[in-house]
Amino acid sequence: MILSYTKPDPTLPIYKILHQNGAYLYAEGALQKLQDGVYSKPDILLQQRAENSSNLWKHIHTTYQRDYCLTVIPNYDCNLSCGYCFNKAHTSCKQLIDIEYVKTNARLVISNCIADNKTFHLVVTGGGEPTFHWELLQQIVREVKIILAHNPVESFFYLSTNAILLNKAKTRWIASAFDLIGLSCDGPELSNSQHLRNNLSRRNRKAFKKVCEVAGYLRLFAADYEVRITVLPEDFAYIPEIVYSTQRFLECDNIRIEPVYGIDYNENQYSEYASQFVLGYFGAKKALSALKANLFYSGVRMGEVHSTYCDIYRNVRRIFPINQINYCFLGKDRTILCDVLTNVTPNGETPDINTNLEAIKTFEHCHNCIAEYHCSRACPDFCWKDNTAPQRFAFKCSLNRQLAESFIADIIERNES
């Protein structure tokens, strides 16, 4: 452990932390130093933040969240064949999403946004590669914008793409159609990286030059874009170099880094790899700060109340090429573990699921973790509802805990300085 801490009140996320600089109470970004290390009553700020987060957590997990975001997976086809793809089991499916099905669900989500005065979000992602069927992507955007033209609501459009199939003309179109574009890549080739021994990965890394080209077009067309980098375990030690080089090549303000999905780390590996990732992450974050750029990791978010990607709790409606709504990030095959997430009527109406909202809970060992209200629980890598989850969960659990503790240790050190 990076920090030594206890949870004096089991009902609230307030922690007593023992640090080399002294003893503290910590709650949701707020810090209170203890006199002579003796436990005392939390001050008003800590108490309020802890109670607010606890109440929000309970609300999210006991109240059905209306959909304000429509996430569309238009197809499973992809121009790449990454060996670590989280969705490779679906790539043999050639079915495309029905545009009428998109329109039906867009109307429902937009009506929710109008009723509750919320911004409507359209997210187009994979699946496979959403630009693979270019005319379908254009049609989705066009039809949703037609619906919005008749409905007064703010909107935000996001596209996630590997960018390989884009040229200047197509990039001009996505720059005008989307408010934010996410570019997914492995980062540049590094001469000292063991990653290069993986022929499949090396072939995909050569596409980085194409991503650089598309990023240049996006800047030319004044589009907002961010970058998502995927790293294999053998590259964790090179994270600072990978991230720094990616920023210099792509000139992006925001980078998100993720360890690859679907790897079962053995008992002797997961803790060491988690520590390597944490060390690399903070090294890269420091390097980017000098460039006035930001680094993020989605698995643990200390600035927000955050749990798994079960969309039933996230104001998100996710629709798939098989014309099915599904509240699971990975779709039908994964939700056999949790029936509540697939209990949706064929015509897209919201089901009566209020009685089942507490079907998804955390592991018992999460309750005393300092990242309890901020951790994705290994989702979408592994579903914790799986009976084997405690074993497969170990790497992400260790990683997210270490990152959370490191964030808080940094707050303590900055507070002292």
N, C-alpha and C positions, 0 to 999 in steps of 0.2 A: 504494500500500500504506500502511496505517496503521502497521504495524510492519515493521522490517527484521530478517529472521531467516534463519538457516541451520539445516540438520539435520546435525549432525556425525556421527551414527551412523544410516545409512540403515535399520537394522533396528528402531529404537526411536523412539517419539514424544517425543524430547527435542530441544529447540530452543534455539539460542543467539540471544538477542534483543538488538538494539542499540536503546536507548531514550535519550531526552534525559536521563534520570536515571541512566544507566549501562548496563552490560552484564549480562545475566542468562542463566541456564539455566532453562527452563520445561518442566514435564512434568505434564500432567493436574491442573492447579490448584495445583501446588507450584512455588515460586520459589526460586532460589538466585542471590544476587548474586555476580558475578565480581570478584575483586580486580584493579583496574587494567584491567578489560576483558579479561583473559587467560583463555583457555579452561582449565578444570580439570575433573577427574573429577567427575561428578554425585554429590551426597551420597546417603545411603542412601534417604531419602524419595523423591527424584526417581527414582532407579533402580528402586525397588520399584513405584512408581506406573506408570512407563513399562512395566515388564515385565508387570505385572498387566493393563494395558490391551491390550498386544500379545498376550498369551496368550488373553485373552477374545475379542479380535477373530478370532484364528485358530480358536478353538473354535467360535465362531458360524458361521464360514464353512467349516468342515470337518466339522461334526457336525449331524445332523438334529435340529431342535428340536421336541420333542413339543408338541402343541397344548394350551394351558391357557386360551385365550380363544376363545370362539365369537362371531364377528361376523356378524350377520344383516342382510342387505339385503332387507327384505320386499317391496319394490316399487320401480318406477321412476317412478310417478306423483308429480307435484308440483303444488302450488297456485300456485307462482311460476314465472316464466320468465326468470330472470336470464341476461342475455346472456353472462356470463362463466362460467356453470356448467361445471365440469370434466366433468360426466357427461351433458351435454345430448344426446349422440349416442344415449343409451339411452332417452330419455324417451318415445319412440314405443312401447316395449314395454309392454304392458298385463298381462303375466303376473304372477301373485302367487306368492310362495314357498309350497311345499307344507308344511303343518304337520307331516306325518309325516317329511318330510325334515329339518326343524328338530329334531324329537325324536331321530331317528337320530344326527345329528351331536352333539347335546347330550349324549347318553349316552356317546359316544366320548370327547368332551373331558372330561366329568366323571370318567370312569374314569381318564383320565390324571392328573387332579388328585388323585384319591384315592390312586393308586399312588405319586405323587411328593410328596404332602403339599403341594400348591399350592392357592392360591385360584382358584376357577372364576370367570371373567369372562364376562358376557354383554354384548355391545355391539350395540345396535340403531341403525342409521344409514341414510343414503341413499347411493347409489340415487337415489331421489326424496325425498319427505318421508315419514318412517316413520309419522306420525300420519294420513296421508291415508286409509288403510284402518284405521279405528279398531278394529273388532272383530278384525281380524287381529293387530294389535299386542297387544291384550289376550290373545288366544289364545296367542301366542308366549310371553308372560310367564307365563301360567297353566300351560301345559304344561311349561315348563322348571322352574318351581317345584315342580310335582308330582314330577318326576324327582329334584330335589334333596331333597325330603322323605324319599325312600327311600335317599339317599346322603349319608353324613356328611362334608360338605366345606364350607369357608367359601366364600361367593360375593359377587360385587360386580356390580351391574347398572348399565349406563350407557345413556342415551338422548341422541341428538343430534337436535335439532329446530329448525325456524325459528319454531315456537310460534304461527304465525298461525291455525291451525285449533283451537287450544285455548280452552276456556272455563273457568269456575271449577270445574265438576264434573270435567272431564277433567284439569285441572291437579291437583286433589286426588288423582285416581287415580295419575297418574304420580309424584306426590310420595311416595306410599306404595309404589309398585312399583319405583322406581329409587333407587339410592344416590347417583347424581350425574346431573344433567341439564345438557347443553350447549346453550345458546341461540345460534343462528347469526344474525347480522344484519350490516347495512352501517354501523350506527351512526346517530346522529341527523343531521338535515339541518343543514348549515352554510351560512349566508348568503353566505359568501365563497368557497365551494367550486366549482371548475369541474365537479365531479361532477354538479352539478344540471343541467347542460346535457344530460345523458344521460337522455332521457325514461323509458326502460325502468328505469334505475337509480332515478330519482326515484320511480316508482310503487312500487318495492320498498321504498324508504326510508320511505314513508308508513306501511308496516307496522310501523315502529319503535314507534309508539304502542301497538300491540297487544303487542309484545314487552315493553314496560314494564308493561302490565297483567298479563301472565302472570308476570313477575318478581315483581310485588307479591303475586300468589297464592302463588307458591312460598315467599316469605318468610312469608306467613300460615300456610302448612302446614309450616313449619320444614324445608323441603327444601334440600339442597345443590345449588347450580348454579354454572356458569361460563359465560363468554361468549366467542364467537369472532367477531371482526370481520374482514370482507374489505374491502380497499381497492384502488382502481384507481390506476394510476401517477400520474394527474393530482391525486390526493389525498395523495400521499406527504408533501407539504410540510405537510399539515394533520393528520398523525397525532397529535401531542400533543393538539390540540383535540378530535379525534374520540374518542380513547381517554378523555380526562378527562371529556368530556361523557357518554360512554356509562356510565362508572362512576357518575357522579352520578345519572343517570336510573335505572340498573338496580341500583345499590347492590350490586355484585358484588365479591367478594374477588379473583377471578382472571380475567384477560382474556388471550386469545390472539389475536394479530393475524397476518394472512396477506396477502401480495400476491395479487391474483387470478391464477388459473391460465390457461394457454393463450395467453399473449401472446408473440409473437415480437418481441423488442426488436431494433432494428437496431444495427449496430456503433457508431453514434454516440450511442445512447441508453442502453444497458444499464448502463454504468459510472456515468453521472450519476444514473439512477434508483436504482441500488443505493445510492449515497451518500446520496441523499435519504431513502430508507427507513431506513438506519442512523441518520442524524441524527434523524429523526422518532421512531424507536423509543426511542433513549436519552433523548430529550426527554420522551416519554410515560412512560417508566419512572421518571424522576425525579419527574414530576408525580404519578404514582400512589403513590410511596413516601410522600408527604406525607399520603395518604389511607389508608395502611396496606393498600394493595392491590398485587397483583402483575401483571406483564406478561410474557408468554411468546411465543416464536416457535418453531415446531416444526422448521424447516428445519435449524437447527444447535443442538445441545444439548451444551454443553461439560461438563455434569455427568454425562454417561453415554456409554457406547460405543454409537454410533448410526449406522445407515447408511440404505439405501433401505427402502421399505416392502414389500419382497418378503417376504410373510408366512412363507415357508419358513424364514426366519431369526428369526422374531419370536414363536414360540409361539402363533401365531394361525391359526385356521381360519376362512376367510371364505366364506360361502355366499350364492348369488344367486337371484333369482326364477326363473331357468331351471333351478333345482335342480342346480346345479353348484358343486362346491368349486373355489376358485381361489385361488392364492397371490399374485395380483397385486391391488393396491389398486383398480385400475380395471376388472378383470375380463377377460373372454375376448378382447375386441378388441385389448387391449394385449399379451397374452401370446403372440401369434403371434411376438413377437420373442424369446421365451425359452421353448422348449417344456417345459423342466423344471417350470415353474410350472403347467402345465395337465395334467400327467401324473398324474391322480388317478382312481381307480376309481369307477364310477358309484354303488356302494353306500356310498361314504363311507370306505372303508378307506384307511389310509395307504399310499401306493405305496412301492416300493423305489426311492428316489431318492438314496441315499447316494453313489453313484458320480458323480452329477451336481452335487453341492453347490457345486463351485467354478466352476460355469458363470457365476456372477455375480461380477464383479470390478470394481474401480474403474478409472477412467481413469489412464493413466500419470502425467498431470500432477497427480493427487491425492496422489501419494506424498510430496511434499515440502511439502504444505500443512499448516498448523498445525491445520486443522479436519478432517484426514483421518479420524479415528476418531469424528467427531461430526456428520457432514454427511449430509443426505438425498440428495445428488447430483441435485437438482431433482425428485426423485420426490415426489408423483405428478403433477407438472406435465408433465414429459417423461420418457420412459423412456430411460436412457442406452444401452440395447441398440440403440436406433434408430440407423441409420447417420448421420442428420442431427443426432444429439445434441450433438456438440461445438459446433455453431453455436447450437442452441436452448438449450443449457446455460449460455450465457455470463452471463445476468442472475443466475440463482440461484447460480452459481459465485462471481461477484463479490460478491453480497449475503452469502452464507454466510461467505466468507472475511473480508470486512470486519467482519461481526458478531463472528466468532471473535477477530479481532485486537483489536477494541474491548473485548471482555470481558477479554482478557489485559492490555491497556493499563490498564484500570481496576484490575485486581489490582495491577499494578506501582505505580500512583499511590497506591493505598490503602496498599500496603506501605511506601512511602516516607514517607507522612504519619503 
